[in-house]
Structures are given as C-alpha cells and as structure tokens.
Amino acid sequence: MLFVSLINIIFGTIYGIFAGSLSIIGLFVATIFFWEKLAINRL
C-alpha cells in the first residue's frame, strides 16, 4: 500500500509540474499572440 501511494505521489507531482508548465507556456503564447495582434492592428 505504501508503495502504491508513493507511486501516486510521484506521478501526481510530475503531472502537476507538467500541467503547470503547460499553462505557463500557454499563457506566454497567448500574451505574445495578443500583442502581435495589437501591433498589427496599430500598423
């Protein structure tokens, strides 16, 4: 049982880090896309 919970904790941490970095990258890309659109509209 301890081994299973240890695996769950490890996979949960990896998944959390993965999801966090994905959301940060998505936010970054969306911000860049938004500013590119603003710059194009200004021109």
N, C-alpha and C positions, 0 to 999 in steps of 0.2 A: 504493500500500500504506500509506503514511504517513497519507494522508487517511482511509482506512478505519479505521485504528487510532485516529485522533483522534476520529472519529465514535463509535467503540465506547467510548472513554474518556468522552466527553461524555454519551452515553446511559447508560453504567454509573453515572456519578456522579449523574445526575438520578434514575435508578431507585433508587440506594442512598439518596439523600435522601428520596425518596418513600416507600420501604419503611420507612425509619427513623421518619419522622414518622407513618406509618400505625400502626406498632407502638406508638409512644408514645401516640398518641391512643387506640388500643385498650386499652392498659394503664390509662390515665386513666379511660376509660369503665367498664372492669371494676371498678376500685377504687371509683368513685362508686357503681356498682350494688351492690357488695358492702356498702358502708357504709349505703346506703339500706335494704338488706335487713336488716342488723343492727339499724338504728334501728327499723324496722317491727316486727321480732320482739321488741324490748325493750318497745315500747308494747303 
